[in-house]
Amino acid sequence: MPHNGLIGLDLRMWNHAGIGRYIRELFSAMFRLEKPDHFRCLAYEEDHQAIRSALSGANLSQARSRIYSLSEQIELAVFSRSVSLLHVPHFNAPIFCRSKLIVTIHDLIYLKEKRFSGSVLAGLYVRALIAGIQSHARAVIAVSDFTRRDLEETFPALQDRVTVIHEAASRIFTSSAAQPNTKKFGLGDDYVLFVGSLKAHKNLPVLLDAFESLRKEGNTSVKLAIVGRKDVKETALLDRLERSNAYVCYLGEQTDEDLADLYRGARALVIPSLWEGFGLTVLEAMACGTPVISSDRASLPEVVGDAGLLFDPTQTEALKEHLCNVLKSDPLRETLSRKGLERAKQFSWDIAARETLDCYKEALV
């Protein structure tokens, strides 16, 4: 990488669930490949210790602006004056950027799916930000071909500036000969796992419907373990989880160590989402040797390949059939486990870091 200027990294979402994972994994890999004095990082003071532990030698500037606020536009614009290139890992890039700009966009759900996007104001804000990205960004990184196509169709001015760089599973998510420690969750050895926020687009009611149908028919005594952050707006879903506690174990958010154990102990991971920019939980499960049953929407088929079972996420019966087959067939689970392990090896954060550094190099020319 040319040494003629600093690279600015916006790390303010370091501690977030989804994009935070992207930030932590990508930039940790990048710091293993490049000298830390090539970078200047903007981050909240409460994250500085964790960042210094992960990114040895990081040059940190203290952030004060809230995510999605007007003040972040001012702060990022000022920060951009101190670097040659700024990489913002989300669409909330500065409209008045004073350096060269690279932005990562994970998905366009706020624009494309009104039922999942929250307020009209939020959609207008996203559109304004992406208009700024169209004007100023040297390159846009999309985390999947699905997101790239969506971006280029929705914002034609971005064509020829979008690069696909896939995510990967963290190194902690591996298959292990050791017995997974799941006793503290009260799950035993017979459970199916869902991992993700409890938001509308995750489509959790279809999974609950399939489970209820299986239990009514006497086809399973397996429990459903749910890991993820609650969305307080989803009151109907939260009420339903309370009523379903005979077979549903809501475990909240978990550490990576415990999540890896939960993957390894599960009979299968089910991801019934209607929209995913990448669907990282699929790769995490596969890297742990866990069979995957996945929606066939958005980016998920691209990530799953032929290593999992795909279904139409609007069809409860299709999901129920896959669940029956996976729960009853040891050979099927073993086949899916083997294919998943091989599939996960095709994705690497080191590769992602190298490809991102190449983007920086081209943008700095």
C-alpha positions, 0 to 999 in steps of 0.5 A: 500500500502506498505510504503517502498518506494516512487511512482514516477508519471510522470505528464508532460502531465497534461495539455494535452487533452486526456491523461491529462484527464486520469492523472488528474482524476486518480491521483486526485482520488488516492490522496483521497485514499493515503497519498501524502507523498507516491508520488513524482511527475514530472511536468512542472513548469507552471502546479505546481499551478493547480496540487497542487490545485488538488493533495493536498500536492503533492511533485513536482519536476520540469520537463524540457524535452519535450514530445517525446524528447531524453532529456525526456529519460534522465530526466525520468531515473534520476527521476526514481533513486529517487523513488522505482516505477515509473508510466508513464501514456503513452508509452514514458517510460524511456528505462533505468529506474532505478526503478520498472516501470508501464506504461499505454498504451491507444492504439497502433494507431501509430503502427497499423494504418499507415494512422493515425500515422504520420511519419515512424520515429514516428512509429519506436520511439514507437516501440523502447519505447515499446521494453523497456517497454517489458524489464523493466515494472513490469506491463502494464495498458491498458484502455480497453480489446481492447487495452489489446488484441492488446498489447498481440497480437502485443507484446507477451512478455507482456502477463501476465503483462497487466491489464485492468483498465477502465477510467470513466467520471469526476464528473462534467459530470452529468445529472442536472435538471437545464436548460443547458446554451447553449445560448451563443453558438447560438445553441438553443435546436436543435443540435447534438454534436461531441466531439473530436480532428479533427484528421483523425481517428475520422472520422468526414467526415462520420458524415458530409456526413450523416448530408448533406444527411439528410438536402438535403432530408429535414429531419432535421434542426438540427445543428451539434456542434463540440467541439475539437482541430483542427489538422492543417494537416487536411486541407481538413476537415478544409476547409469543415467545413468552407463551411458547416457553415450553419449547422455546429458550430465549437466551439473549445475547451471548459471548462468542465463546458461548455462541460457538458452543451453542452452534457446536451443540445444535442439531441445526441452525435455522435462518428464515430471514426475508432479507440479509445483506450477507448472513454471517451466522450461516458461515459461523454455523458451518465453520462449527460443523453445524447443519444449516437450513436457510431461507432462499432469499437475498444473499443467503443462497450466495453464502450457503451454496450447496452446503445447506438446505434452502426453503421459501421463507413464506412457506411453513411446510417447506421449513417443517419438512427440512426440520423433520429430515434433519432431525431424523437423519444422522447421515443427512446431518453428517453430509451437511456438516461436512459440506458446511465445513468445506464451504466456510473455508472458502471465506476468510477475513485475511482475504477480505483485508487484502482485498480492502487494502487493494481498494485503498491502494487504487483509491489513493492513486 
